Amino acid sequence: MSAGARTVRNVLFIMCDQLRADHLSCYGGAGALRTPNIDRLAGMGVQYDRAYVTSAVCGPSRASYYTGRYPLSHRVTWNRVPHPVDEWCLGEYLAQSGRALHLLGKTHFVPDRAGLRAKGYAAEDEQRFLQGGFVPLERYDGHFELAENSAYRRYLRERGYDSERPWEDYVIGSLGPDGAPASGWLMRNAPLPARVDAADSETAYLTDRALQFMQEQGDAPWALHLSYIKPHWPYKAPAPYHALYGPEDCPPPVRSQAERERPHPVHGAYQRLEESVSFARDEVWRGVRPVYMGLVKQIDDQIGRVLDFLERSGRLRDTLILFTSDHGDHLGDHWLGEKEYFFESAMRVPCLVYDPTAQADASRGRRSDAFVECIDIVPTVLDALGLPPERHRIEGRSLLPDIRGGQPEAPAREYVVGSLDYAYREARLFLGRGTRECTGLMVRDERYKYLHWQGYPAQLFDLRDDPGELRDLGADPGMAPVVARMRAALLDWHEGLKRRASETDAEVCARTHAHERMMGILIGRW
């Protein structure tokens, strides 16, 4: 890219759902899978190798991405927990400067309608809050049959997918060897191709809509959250992506017999969940992992289309691009399916940032081992657009000083933190826990990962000597000093949460010891 005056006018915030960092070739890759287009984006910007989500559950993770705050602060601790009315999202910050944050795809956002009603607000007057701060071009979560008014449903019907349930019948549906319908909800059918053409699949459709939107903006500034729903389950890929890889092309799950035979109580309960029981079987991961890799490959192909458009249109000169995922997927690692548990396969995510400005030229293609958290996205976007940092509320940090070689706003992170509220899961019932007795917390520093479990012993993993997290050292007497240090770090983090979010720090300073000066109140005067 040539030097010259370049500023950030547009924002493209790309998120995948349930994408493991280690399945991208710029992060080492998984078996035969290669992702040249995402690698291209990494070469254009900065690749963060130690980026983590605050929770490996869609709802709380995305709430952290959108608010810049930890789940213990924004209080969305599980999927479909209503978003409190006093929490601000990125789109609301942008709206204060007259900008709209458009949405294509998934958010998992659920508004606190009861809170709105209790405060006397008319829901029809609070559309931005009801949409999580976004202006939806099309909100599409990809977990249910399409509603009658769905644009994607209308598109599929117009393309000839003649069914009252086109999503189940075609998008995640297959035909078995006997020609009978084979549902994508059943993982045994994962290797079968979806009945939808690749060009009409969810990933390609959302890309088409994004390219159309960006084309229509012309030279006007824009901000878009392009939120792909894949490679999240149902694990169903269209041809040819369903058959690009076989079991021989996949890395096997990372797991040990000790985890199976002598698990921590919470880990043991999670192993009893249906998806974990399935993924413990070799035939399951051998059938699902190749399809997961095919879905990742399709995303990479679509990212190539996006980058090509931005280059042709000249928008690479003024568009900030952020690429990440809301969490990973265990895929049989540690005898688990799904995500949630604090292992690296769920908590560590890709984080690629392309800054078009000349100040970032020196950092292009750099790999950083700085600790990054998903709460850093909001302050990075605000910083790039020259908007107020909202430090009294936002708990993340802008990545731009690191990218542009400037002065960081705070010392480098020594650790990252995650949380889990498994009260909604059957694991709670297996353990006989109450709904207020299911808190898990994680702190990971340069070498160790410490897991705090409410009512149970802590876990400790040495990521230097045991990168697979297969040996729990929590009960090792020799590790007691490390356990104590990690517990202290967790307490230090907890004390630093920004619960007082309705006044700025400057306002607090202005009102400190101000009762006499500002209000004429005398307290204790003789």
C-alpha positions as CSV (number, residue, x, y, z in Angstrom):
1,M,0.0,0.0,0.0
2,S,1.4,3.4,-0.9
3,A,2.1,6.0,1.7
4,G,0.0,9.1,2.0
5,A,-2.9,10.5,3.9
6,R,-5.1,7.6,5.0
7,T,-7.7,7.7,7.7
8,V,-10.3,5.2,8.9
9,R,-13.6,6.1,7.5
10,N,-15.2,2.7,7.4
11,V,-15.3,-0.3,9.8
12,L,-15.8,-3.9,8.8
13,F,-16.1,-6.1,11.9
14,I,-16.2,-9.8,10.8
15,M,-17.0,-12.5,13.3
16,C,-17.3,-16.2,12.8
17,D,-19.2,-18.5,15.1
18,Q,-17.5,-21.3,16.9
19,L,-14.2,-20.9,14.8
20,R,-11.1,-22.4,16.5
21,A,-8.0,-20.3,16.0
22,D,-5.9,-23.4,15.4
23,H,-7.9,-24.3,12.3
24,L,-6.5,-21.3,10.3
25,S,-3.2,-21.9,8.6
26,C,-1.8,-18.5,9.8
27,Y,-2.3,-19.9,13.3
28,G,-0.6,-23.3,12.5
29,G,-3.5,-24.9,10.7
30,A,-5.4,-28.2,11.3
31,G,-4.2,-31.1,9.2
32,A,-4.7,-30.5,5.5
33,L,-6.8,-27.4,5.9
34,R,-5.3,-24.2,4.4
35,T,-6.9,-20.7,4.6
36,P,-5.0,-18.5,2.2
37,N,-7.4,-15.6,2.2
38,I,-7.6,-15.2,5.9
39,D,-3.8,-15.6,5.9
40,R,-3.7,-12.7,3.4
41,L,-5.7,-10.6,5.8
42,A,-3.2,-11.5,8.6
43,G,-0.3,-10.4,6.3
44,M,-2.0,-7.1,5.7
45,G,-2.3,-6.3,9.4
46,V,-1.4,-7.6,12.8
47,Q,-2.1,-11.2,14.0
48,Y,-2.7,-11.6,17.7
49,D,-1.7,-15.1,18.7
50,R,-3.0,-15.0,22.3
51,A,-6.5,-13.6,21.9
52,Y,-9.2,-14.9,24.2
53,V,-12.9,-14.5,24.7
54,T,-14.4,-13.6,28.1
55,S,-16.7,-16.6,27.9
56,A,-16.9,-19.6,25.6
57,V,-20.6,-19.2,25.3
58,C,-22.2,-17.3,22.4
59,G,-24.4,-14.9,24.4
60,P,-22.0,-13.6,27.0
61,S,-19.0,-13.6,24.6
62,R,-20.9,-11.5,22.1
63,A,-22.2,-9.2,24.8
64,S,-18.5,-8.6,25.7
65,Y,-17.5,-8.0,22.1
66,Y,-20.3,-5.5,21.7
67,T,-20.0,-3.7,25.1
68,G,-16.3,-3.9,25.7
69,R,-17.1,-5.3,29.2
70,Y,-16.7,-8.6,31.1
71,P,-19.8,-10.8,31.7
72,L,-19.6,-10.0,35.4
73,S,-20.1,-6.4,34.5
74,H,-22.6,-6.6,31.6
75,R,-24.4,-9.5,33.4
76,V,-25.3,-11.5,30.3
77,T,-24.0,-14.8,31.6
78,W,-25.7,-17.2,29.3
79,N,-27.5,-17.4,25.9
80,R,-30.7,-15.5,25.7
81,V,-30.2,-13.7,29.1
82,P,-31.8,-10.3,28.4
83,H,-29.3,-7.5,27.9
84,P,-29.7,-5.0,30.8
85,V,-31.1,-1.6,29.8
86,D,-28.2,0.3,31.3
87,E,-25.6,-1.4,29.2
88,W,-24.2,0.4,26.1
89,C,-23.2,-1.4,22.9
90,L,-20.8,-0.3,20.2
91,G,-23.7,0.8,17.9
92,E,-25.0,3.1,20.6
93,Y,-21.5,4.7,21.0
94,L,-21.4,5.2,17.2
95,A,-24.9,6.7,17.1
96,Q,-23.8,9.5,19.4
97,S,-21.6,10.7,16.6
98,G,-24.3,10.2,14.0
99,R,-23.0,6.9,12.6
100,A,-24.9,3.7,12.2
101,L,-23.5,0.2,12.8
102,H,-25.2,-2.1,10.3
103,L,-25.7,-5.8,10.9
104,L,-25.7,-8.8,8.6
105,G,-25.9,-12.1,10.5
106,K,-25.9,-13.3,14.1
107,T,-25.8,-11.3,17.3
108,H,-27.5,-13.6,19.9
109,F,-28.8,-10.3,21.5
110,V,-31.9,-10.4,23.6
111,P,-33.3,-7.1,24.9
112,D,-34.5,-6.6,28.4
113,R,-38.1,-5.8,27.4
114,A,-39.3,-6.2,31.0
115,G,-36.8,-3.6,32.1
116,L,-37.9,-1.2,29.4
117,R,-41.6,-1.7,30.5
118,A,-40.7,-1.3,34.1
119,K,-39.0,2.1,33.4
120,G,-41.9,3.2,31.3
121,Y,-40.2,3.2,28.0
122,A,-42.2,2.5,24.8
123,A,-40.5,-0.4,23.0
124,E,-41.3,1.1,19.6
125,D,-39.3,4.2,20.6
126,E,-36.2,2.1,21.6
127,Q,-35.5,0.3,18.4
128,R,-31.7,0.7,18.6
129,F,-31.7,-1.0,22.1
130,L,-34.0,-3.7,20.9
131,Q,-31.5,-4.6,18.2
132,G,-28.4,-4.4,20.4
133,G,-27.3,-1.0,19.0
134,F,-27.3,-2.4,15.4
135,V,-29.2,-1.2,12.4
136,P,-30.1,-4.7,10.9
137,L,-29.8,-5.2,7.2
138,E,-30.7,-8.8,8.0
139,R,-30.4,-10.4,11.3
140,Y,-29.9,-14.2,10.9
141,D,-29.0,-16.5,13.7
142,G,-29.0,-19.8,11.8
143,H,-30.4,-22.0,14.6
144,F,-34.1,-22.3,13.6
145,E,-36.4,-22.6,10.7
146,L,-36.7,-19.3,8.8
147,A,-39.5,-17.0,9.7
148,E,-42.1,-16.1,7.1
149,N,-40.7,-12.6,6.7
150,S,-37.1,-13.7,6.5
151,A,-35.2,-12.2,3.5
152,Y,-33.1,-15.4,3.3
153,R,-36.2,-17.5,3.2
154,R,-37.6,-15.4,0.4
155,Y,-34.3,-15.7,-1.4
156,L,-34.3,-19.5,-1.2
157,R,-37.9,-19.7,-2.4
158,E,-37.0,-17.5,-5.4
159,R,-34.0,-19.7,-6.2
160,G,-36.3,-22.7,-6.5
161,Y,-35.9,-24.4,-3.1
162,D,-39.6,-25.2,-2.9
163,S,-40.4,-26.1,0.7
164,E,-42.3,-24.7,3.6
165,R,-39.1,-25.4,5.6
166,P,-36.3,-24.5,3.3
167,W,-33.7,-24.2,6.0
168,E,-34.3,-27.7,7.5
169,D,-34.9,-29.3,4.1
170,Y,-32.2,-27.7,2.1
171,V,-29.7,-25.6,4.0
172,I,-29.1,-28.2,6.7
173,G,-30.8,-31.0,5.0
174,S,-29.4,-33.9,2.9
175,L,-30.6,-36.9,1.1
176,G,-29.4,-40.3,2.3
177,P,-28.1,-43.1,0.0
178,D,-31.7,-44.3,-0.3
179,G,-32.9,-40.9,-1.3
180,A,-34.7,-40.3,2.0
181,P,-34.3,-37.0,3.8
182,A,-31.4,-36.9,6.2
183,S,-31.5,-34.2,8.8
184,G,-28.4,-32.1,9.6
185,W,-29.4,-32.1,13.2
186,L,-28.1,-35.6,13.4
187,M,-24.3,-35.7,13.4
188,R,-24.4,-39.1,11.7
189,N,-25.5,-37.2,8.6
190,A,-22.7,-34.6,8.7
191,P,-20.7,-36.1,5.9
192,L,-23.6,-35.9,3.4
193,P,-23.7,-32.7,1.3
194,A,-26.4,-30.1,2.0
195,R,-29.1,-29.9,-0.6
196,V,-28.5,-26.2,-1.0
197,D,-26.0,-25.1,-3.6
198,A,-22.8,-23.6,-2.2
199,A,-23.6,-20.2,-3.9
200,D,-27.0,-20.1,-2.0
201,S,-25.7,-21.3,1.4
202,E,-25.7,-19.2,4.5
203,T,-22.0,-18.2,4.2
204,A,-22.2,-17.2,0.6
205,Y,-25.5,-15.4,1.0
206,L,-24.3,-13.2,3.9
207,T,-21.2,-12.4,1.8
208,D,-23.4,-11.4,-1.2
209,R,-25.4,-9.1,1.1
210,A,-22.3,-7.5,2.5
211,L,-20.8,-6.8,-0.9
212,Q,-24.1,-5.3,-2.0
213,F,-24.2,-3.1,1.0
214,M,-20.6,-1.9,0.6
215,Q,-21.2,-1.2,-3.1
216,E,-24.3,0.8,-2.4
217,Q,-22.4,3.1,0.1
218,G,-20.1,4.5,-2.6
219,D,-17.8,7.0,-1.0
220,A,-20.1,7.5,2.0
221,P,-18.6,6.2,5.3
222,W,-20.1,3.1,6.8
223,A,-19.7,0.5,9.6
224,L,-20.8,-3.1,9.2
225,H,-20.8,-6.1,11.4
226,L,-20.6,-9.1,9.1
227,S,-21.4,-12.0,11.5
228,Y,-21.1,-15.4,9.9
229,I,-22.9,-18.3,11.7
230,K,-20.5,-21.0,10.6
231,P,-18.7,-23.2,11.3
232,H,-21.2,-23.5,14.2
233,W,-23.4,-26.6,14.2
234,P,-25.5,-28.0,12.6
235,Y,-22.3,-29.4,11.0
236,K,-23.6,-29.3,7.4
237,A,-21.7,-28.1,4.4
238,P,-22.7,-27.9,0.7
239,A,-20.8,-29.6,-2.0
240,P,-17.9,-29.5,-2.6
241,Y,-17.0,-28.4,0.9
242,H,-18.6,-31.4,2.5
243,A,-16.0,-33.7,1.0
244,L,-12.8,-31.7,0.7
245,Y,-11.3,-33.5,3.7
246,G,-11.4,-36.9,5.2
247,P,-10.6,-38.3,8.7
248,E,-7.0,-38.8,7.6
249,D,-6.7,-35.0,6.9
250,C,-7.8,-34.1,10.5
251,P,-5.8,-33.9,13.7
252,P,-7.2,-36.3,16.3
253,P,-8.7,-35.0,19.5
254,V,-6.4,-33.9,22.3
255,R,-7.4,-36.0,25.3
256,S,-6.1,-38.5,27.8
257,Q,-7.4,-41.5,29.7
258,A,-6.7,-39.8,33.0
259,E,-9.2,-37.1,32.1
260,R,-11.7,-39.8,31.4
261,E,-11.1,-41.9,34.4
262,R,-10.3,-39.3,37.1
263,P,-11.9,-36.0,35.9
264,H,-12.5,-32.9,38.0
265,P,-16.2,-33.0,39.1
266,V,-17.3,-30.2,36.7
267,H,-15.3,-31.7,33.8
268,G,-16.8,-35.0,34.6
269,A,-20.3,-33.6,34.5
270,Y,-19.6,-32.0,31.2
271,Q,-18.4,-35.3,29.8
272,R,-21.9,-36.7,30.6
273,L,-23.6,-34.2,28.3
274,E,-25.1,-35.7,25.1
275,E,-22.7,-33.9,22.7
276,S,-19.7,-35.0,24.8
277,V,-20.9,-38.6,24.9
278,S,-21.1,-38.5,21.1
279,F,-17.8,-36.9,20.5
280,A,-16.1,-39.4,22.8
281,R,-16.7,-41.9,20.0
282,D,-14.1,-42.1,17.3
283,E,-16.7,-42.5,14.5
284,V,-18.2,-39.2,15.5
285,W,-15.2,-36.9,15.5
286,R,-14.0,-38.7,12.3
287,G,-17.3,-37.8,10.7
288,V,-17.7,-34.3,12.0
289,R,-14.2,-32.8,12.0
290,P,-13.7,-33.0,8.2
291,V,-17.0,-31.2,7.7
292,Y,-16.1,-28.5,10.2
293,M,-12.9,-28.0,8.2
294,G,-14.9,-27.8,5.0
295,L,-17.1,-25.0,6.6
296,V,-13.9,-23.1,7.6
297,K,-12.6,-23.5,4.0
298,Q,-15.9,-22.0,2.7
299,I,-15.5,-19.0,5.0
300,D,-12.0,-18.5,3.8
301,D,-13.2,-18.5,0.2
302,Q,-15.8,-15.9,1.0
303,I,-13.3,-13.7,2.9
304,G,-11.3,-13.7,-0.3
305,R,-14.3,-12.2,-2.1
306,V,-14.6,-9.5,0.5
307,L,-10.9,-8.6,0.3
308,D,-11.0,-8.6,-3.5
309,F,-14.0,-6.2,-3.5
310,L,-12.3,-3.8,-1.0
311,E,-9.2,-3.8,-3.1
312,R,-11.0,-3.2,-6.4
313,S,-13.2,-0.4,-4.9
314,G,-10.3,1.4,-3.2
315,R,-11.8,0.8,0.2
316,L,-8.7,-0.8,1.6
317,R,-7.4,2.7,1.9
318,D,-9.9,3.7,4.5
319,T,-11.5,0.6,6.1
320,L,-10.6,-0.8,9.4
321,I,-11.0,-4.6,9.3
322,L,-11.3,-6.8,12.4
323,F,-11.6,-10.6,12.1
324,T,-12.4,-12.9,15.0
325,S,-14.7,-15.5,16.5
326,D,-17.1,-15.6,19.4
327,H,-15.4,-18.8,20.8
328,G,-14.0,-22.1,19.6
329,D,-15.3,-25.7,19.5
330,H,-13.9,-28.7,21.4
331,L,-14.7,-31.2,18.7
332,G,-13.9,-34.1,21.0
333,D,-10.9,-32.5,22.7
334,H,-10.8,-33.4,26.4
335,W,-13.8,-35.8,25.8
336,L,-16.0,-32.8,25.2
337,G,-18.3,-31.5,22.5
338,E,-19.5,-27.9,22.1
339,K,-17.5,-25.2,23.9
340,E,-18.0,-23.6,27.4
341,Y,-15.2,-25.3,29.4
342,F,-12.1,-23.2,29.7
343,F,-9.7,-25.3,27.6
344,E,-7.8,-23.5,24.8
345,S,-9.9,-25.1,22.0
346,A,-12.9,-23.0,23.2
347,M,-11.3,-19.9,24.8
348,R,-8.6,-19.0,22.3
349,V,-9.8,-17.3,19.1
350,P,-8.3,-15.7,16.1
351,C,-7.8,-11.9,16.1
352,L,-6.6,-10.1,13.0
353,V,-6.7,-6.3,12.7
354,Y,-6.0,-4.4,9.5
355,D,-5.5,-0.7,10.0
356,P,-5.3,1.2,6.7
357,T,-3.4,4.2,8.1
358,A,0.2,5.0,7.2
359,Q,1.0,4.8,11.0
360,A,0.3,1.1,10.8
361,D,2.6,0.3,7.8
362,A,5.5,-0.7,10.0
363,S,3.5,-3.4,11.7
364,R,2.0,-5.1,8.6
365,G,2.4,-8.9,8.7
366,R,3.5,-8.8,12.4
367,R,2.5,-11.6,14.8
368,S,2.0,-10.4,18.4
369,D,2.0,-12.5,21.5
370,A,0.4,-9.8,23.6
371,F,-2.6,-10.9,25.6
372,V,-5.7,-9.6,23.9
373,E,-9.3,-10.0,25.0
374,C,-12.6,-9.7,23.1
375,I,-13.5,-6.6,25.1
376,D,-10.7,-4.8,23.2
377,I,-12.7,-4.6,19.9
378,V,-15.0,-1.7,21.1
379,P,-12.3,0.6,22.3
380,T,-10.2,-0.2,19.1
381,V,-13.1,0.9,16.9
382,L,-13.8,4.1,18.9
383,D,-10.1,4.9,18.8
384,A,-9.9,4.4,15.0
385,L,-12.9,6.7,14.5
386,G,-11.6,9.4,16.9
387,L,-14.5,8.9,19.2
388,P,-14.4,9.3,23.1
389,P,-12.9,6.2,24.8
390,E,-15.6,6.0,27.5
391,R,-13.0,4.7,29.9
392,H,-15.4,4.9,32.9
393,R,-17.5,2.1,31.4
394,I,-15.4,0.2,28.8
395,E,-13.0,-2.4,30.3
396,G,-11.1,-3.3,27.2
397,R,-8.1,-1.5,25.7
398,S,-7.6,-0.1,22.2
399,L,-5.2,-2.1,20.1
400,L,-4.2,0.8,17.9
401,P,-1.2,2.1,20.0
402,D,0.3,-1.4,19.6
403,I,-0.5,-1.4,15.9
404,R,0.7,2.1,15.2
405,G,3.7,2.1,17.5
406,G,2.2,4.6,19.9
407,Q,2.1,4.9,23.6
408,P,-0.2,2.3,25.2
409,E,-2.9,3.5,27.5
410,A,-2.0,1.0,30.1
411,P,0.8,-1.5,30.9
412,A,0.8,-4.8,29.0
413,R,-1.7,-7.3,30.3
414,E,-0.2,-10.0,32.5
415,Y,-3.2,-12.3,32.2
416,V,-6.6,-12.8,30.5
417,V,-9.8,-13.8,32.4
418,G,-12.9,-15.8,31.5
419,S,-16.1,-16.8,33.2
420,L,-18.7,-19.5,33.0
421,D,-22.2,-19.7,34.4
422,Y,-23.3,-23.3,33.9
423,A,-26.6,-23.0,35.8
424,Y,-28.5,-23.5,32.6
425,R,-26.8,-26.7,31.7
426,E,-27.7,-30.3,32.5
427,A,-24.2,-30.5,34.1
428,R,-25.7,-28.5,37.0
429,L,-28.3,-31.2,37.6
430,F,-25.7,-34.0,37.4
431,L,-23.8,-32.2,40.2
432,G,-26.9,-31.4,42.2
433,R,-26.0,-27.7,42.3
434,G,-28.4,-24.7,42.8
435,T,-28.8,-22.1,40.2
436,R,-26.6,-19.7,42.2
437,E,-23.8,-22.3,42.7
438,C,-22.4,-22.7,39.2
439,T,-19.7,-20.0,38.8
440,G,-16.5,-20.8,37.1
441,L,-13.6,-18.4,36.6
442,M,-10.4,-18.7,34.6
443,V,-7.2,-16.7,34.7
444,R,-4.4,-17.5,32.3
445,D,-0.9,-15.8,32.5
446,E,2.3,-16.3,30.6
447,R,2.7,-19.9,31.8
448,Y,-0.3,-21.1,33.9
449,K,-4.0,-21.4,33.6
450,Y,-6.0,-21.4,36.9
451,L,-9.6,-22.5,37.0
452,H,-11.8,-21.5,40.0
453,W,-14.9,-23.6,40.5
454,Q,-17.5,-22.5,43.0
455,G,-17.8,-25.3,45.6
456,Y,-15.1,-27.5,44.1
457,P,-11.3,-27.7,44.1
458,A,-9.4,-25.4,41.7
459,Q,-7.6,-26.7,38.6
460,L,-4.2,-25.6,37.4
461,F,-2.5,-26.3,34.1
462,D,1.1,-25.6,33.1
463,L,0.8,-24.4,29.5
464,R,4.6,-24.4,28.9
465,D,5.2,-28.0,29.9
466,D,1.6,-29.3,29.1
467,P,0.2,-27.2,26.2
468,G,-2.5,-29.8,25.7
469,E,-3.9,-29.1,29.2
470,L,-3.9,-32.8,30.1
471,R,-2.4,-32.8,33.6
472,D,-4.4,-31.0,36.3
473,L,-1.9,-29.7,38.9
474,G,-4.5,-28.0,41.1
475,A,-4.1,-30.6,44.0
476,D,-0.3,-30.8,43.8
477,P,1.1,-29.5,47.1
478,G,4.2,-28.2,45.3
479,M,2.1,-25.9,43.2
480,A,0.4,-24.2,46.1
481,P,2.4,-21.0,45.7
482,V,1.3,-20.8,42.0
483,V,-2.3,-21.5,43.0
484,A,-2.2,-18.7,45.6
485,R,-0.6,-16.3,43.1
486,M,-3.2,-17.0,40.4
487,R,-6.1,-16.7,42.9
488,A,-4.7,-13.3,44.0
489,A,-4.6,-12.3,40.3
490,L,-8.2,-13.2,40.0
491,L,-9.1,-11.1,43.0
492,D,-7.1,-8.2,41.7
493,W,-9.0,-8.4,38.4
494,H,-12.3,-8.6,40.2
495,E,-11.6,-5.5,42.2
496,G,-10.8,-3.6,39.0
497,L,-14.2,-4.2,37.3
498,K,-16.0,-1.0,36.3
499,R,-19.3,-1.3,38.1
500,R,-19.7,2.5,38.5
501,A,-20.6,3.1,34.8
502,S,-23.0,6.0,34.9
503,E,-20.5,8.7,35.7
504,T,-17.1,9.5,34.1
505,D,-13.9,9.5,36.2
506,A,-13.7,13.3,35.6
507,E,-17.2,13.7,37.1
508,V,-16.2,11.6,40.1
509,C,-13.1,13.8,40.6
510,A,-15.2,16.9,40.3
511,R,-17.6,15.7,43.0
512,T,-15.0,14.4,45.4
513,H,-15.3,16.2,48.8
514,A,-17.6,18.7,47.1
515,H,-20.6,18.8,49.5
516,E,-19.7,22.2,50.9
517,R,-18.4,23.8,47.7
518,M,-21.2,22.6,45.4
519,M,-24.2,22.2,47.8
520,G,-23.4,24.4,50.8
521,I,-23.6,21.4,53.1
522,L,-21.6,21.5,56.3
523,I,-20.8,18.1,57.8
524,G,-19.3,18.0,61.3
525,R,-18.4,21.7,61.5
526,W,-17.9,22.9,65.1
